Amino acid sequence: MAASTAFSLPHFARRSENERNIWRALPQIDEEELLWNWVRNEYSVSATVANLNNGSVSPQPRVVQEVFHHYTKEFNTIPSMYMWSEEDASRAVREQLALLAGCSPEEIAINRNTTEAVNTVIWGRNYSKGDEIILTEQDYTSVMNTWEEVEARYGVVLKWLSLALPAENDEEIVDAYTRAITDKTKVVMITHVNNINGNIVPVKKITTAVKNINPAIKVLVDGAHGFAHINFKISDLGCDYYATSLHKWLCAPFGTGMLYVKKSEIQQLWPLFTHENPQSDRISKFSTFGTRNLPAELAIARAIEFHNAIGIERKEARLRYLKNYWITSVADNPNVEIKTSLKPEYACALGSFSLRNRSDREVAQKLLKDYHIHLAQKGDKTGKFHGLRVTPHIYTKTEELDRFIQGVQDLSKT
């Protein structure tokens, strides 16, 4: 076991012994069983209810909570002095995020969640009547709602694709997007990892195919469930914009998110909130939204440290292992319908299922009441897809999944 190098925020980490302690080095653990025991102990999660709905929002490890609580307490001594005077610290966090994302810090803006980041892009573009937007009926609800508002206000045309989930053929997925392109196509919306059943789509292949047809088409990626979940770099995807929530798979404080805008696209994208120079080519214009939760933003750096102490390869492998653990245990049951791919390139942590003999709502209620299992009920825009989404996280014990599996087996009996 070795110790990681502690991250240092400018001027903060040198301030006091207490501050140095909250930035203490994290262990680097090689042995798998020891690693996951350490991870589990870092989370102050319920001892009675197994949280299998981490896809909505994830808990933060204790070391992240410590940093957040420390700066919350310190900032409360003179809030107005700290709130607008720690630009160097904020920049340091952005640099760490950019390193994780594989892009320039001048392409990264910290905001509050994926919805805000997506809305920044959607409302930041200029539209003409008849402009075409390609999206799918399996995109996230708030994303679809925003595009429908753009349609109502500006007369754009929404071209809806419908993916048959689970989608497990790259060529078919890419073809669905490219067949919809016309000379009026302005934006292609892609969901990196579907929130309904965890389907991963080949973003790079889609983007390459779209740009080969027309380089002027902009590609916006909803990466709420991609970032810090699966191993990739945003810069490798070829997209123009990428939006994500840091309070999901990175386990940063609640209400922290990130927007990537390719450097060449910044100037022509209007900020969602007013800015003194809305046509600036600086990424900072997308982080101007008044008083912010700066202690939460500073604690993002600690979440990155925790993430790096594990390593994205081991993290992804663990998350996929947990998903496969429960799916393979119930897949042979004739009353269980698995709705998520077991192929590693098409799913990781998120999985979905239904029981043929009970409604999703009834199963969710009984699992919570009788087995102390918390999960989410999901469906798409058309109603064609429905299921119970199961999202363990790296702190989840297999014993908790065993209890969930037993509940599914019991409830599947007619």
Sequence and secondary structure as in RCSB ss.txt:
>XXXX:A:sequence
MAASTAFSLPHFARRSENERNIWRALPQIDEEELLWNWVRNEYSVSATVANLNNGSVSPQPRVVQEVFHHYTKEF
NTIPSMYMWSEEDASRAVREQLALLAGCSPEEIAINRNTTEAVNTVIWGRNYSKGDEIILTEQDYTSVMNTWEEV
EARYGVVLKWLSLALPAENDEEIVDAYTRAITDKTKVVMITHVNNINGNIVPVKKITTAVKNINPAIKVLVDGAH
GFAHINFKISDLGCDYYATSLHKWLCAPFGTGMLYVKKSEIQQLWPLFTHENPQSDRISKFSTFGTRNLPAELAI
ARAIEFHNAIGIERKEARLRYLKNYWITSVADNPNVEIKTSLKPEYACALGSFSLRNRSDREVAQKLLKDYHIHL
AQKGDKTGKFHGLRVTPHIYTKTEELDRFIQGVQDLSKT
>XXXX:A:secstr
 EE      TTTTTS HHHHHHT   EE  SHHHHHHHHHHTB   SSSEE BTTT    BHHHHHHHHHHHHHH
TTSHHHHHTT HHHHHHHHHHHHHHHTS GGGEEEES HHHHHHHHHHHS   TT EEEEETTS HHHHHHHHHH
HHHH  EEEEE   SS   HHHHHHHHHHT  TTEEEEEEESB TTT  B  HHHHHHHHHHH TTSEEEEE TT
TTTTSS  HHHH  SEEEEETTSTT   TT EEEEE GGGTTTS  SS  SSTT S GGGGG  SS  HHHHHHH
HHHHHHHHHH HHHHHHHHHHHHHHHHHHHTT TTEEE S  STTT SS EEEEETTS HHHHHHHHHHHH EE 
EEEE SSSS EEEEEB  TT  HHHHHHHHHHHHHHT  
